[in-house]
Amino acid sequence: MSMALDELVRSAVAALLHATGESQTELAAALGVSQAQVSRRQSGAAGWSLADCDAVAAHYGITAHDLLAGPTQATEALSVERRRTPGRQSVRSRSAVADGGA
């Protein structure tokens, strides 16, 4: 049984967040939306538009086709530099450390 397209996109975004170690808040900031908007899209209460998909793909340095193909293709398309490595802090964590934990 195959997933519907909206489920594939939500799964791909979740996989990308996990693979990169980013939070919904960090993704939201990159997209210029609120964390609540990302949360609603990820929960299925709202949908990811095609423009959103283009923006998410560009943020992660992958193609929209990779994103729409689902979580496996999306994460395999990530560059090595974008992948979370053990012990590597997220962008937000590094900023907090640089700001003295504020």
C-alpha positions in Angstrom: 0.0 0.0 0.0 1.4 3.4 -0.9 1.2 6.6 1.0 -0.8 9.6 -0.2 1.3 12.5 -1.4 0.6 14.6 1.7 1.8 11.8 3.9 4.9 11.4 1.9 5.8 15.0 2.3 5.1 15.0 6.0 7.3 11.8 6.4 10.0 13.3 4.2 10.1 16.6 6.3 10.2 14.6 9.5 13.0 12.4 8.2 15.0 15.5 7.1 14.5 17.2 10.4 15.8 14.0 12.1 18.7 13.5 9.7 19.9 17.1 10.1 19.2 17.5 13.8 17.1 20.6 13.1 14.0 21.5 15.1 10.7 22.6 13.7 11.6 26.1 15.0 14.8 26.2 12.9 13.0 25.0 9.8 10.2 27.6 10.4 12.8 30.4 10.7 14.4 29.3 7.4 11.0 29.3 5.7 9.9 32.5 7.2 6.9 31.0 9.0 6.1 30.3 12.6 6.9 27.0 14.4 3.1 26.6 14.9 2.6 26.7 11.1 5.3 24.0 10.6 3.7 21.9 13.4 0.2 22.2 11.8 1.6 21.1 8.5 3.4 18.2 10.1 0.4 17.1 12.0 -1.8 17.1 8.9 -4.0 20.0 10.2 -2.7 22.0 7.3 -1.0 21.0 4.1 2.4 21.7 2.6 1.8 23.7 -0.6 3.9 23.2 -3.7 5.6 26.5 -2.9 6.3 25.2 0.6 7.8 22.0 -0.9 10.0 24.1 -3.1 11.2 26.1 -0.1 11.8 23.1 2.1 13.7 21.4 -0.7 15.9 24.5 -1.3 16.6 24.8 2.4 17.9 21.2 2.5 19.7 21.5 -0.8 17.6 18.8 -2.5 15.2 18.8 -5.3 11.4 19.1 -4.9 11.3 15.7 -6.7 13.5 14.2 -3.9 11.2 15.6 -1.3 8.0 14.4 -3.0 9.5 11.0 -3.5 9.4 10.4 0.3 11.6 10.1 3.3 14.1 7.6 1.9 14.8 9.6 -1.3 14.8 12.9 0.6 17.4 11.8 3.2 19.6 10.0 0.6 19.7 13.3 -1.4 21.0 15.3 1.6 24.7 16.3 1.3 27.1 14.9 3.8 27.6 18.4 5.2 23.9 18.7 6.1 23.6 15.4 7.9 23.8 15.3 11.7 26.8 13.6 13.0 27.2 12.2 16.6 28.1 15.0 19.0 27.3 17.7 16.5 25.0 20.4 17.8 22.2 21.9 15.9 22.4 25.5 14.6 20.2 26.6 17.6 22.3 24.8 20.1 25.5 26.3 18.7 24.0 29.8 18.8 22.9 29.4 22.5 26.4 28.3 23.4 28.0 31.2 21.5 25.5 33.6 23.3 26.4 32.2 26.7 23.3 30.0 26.9 20.8 32.8 26.5 
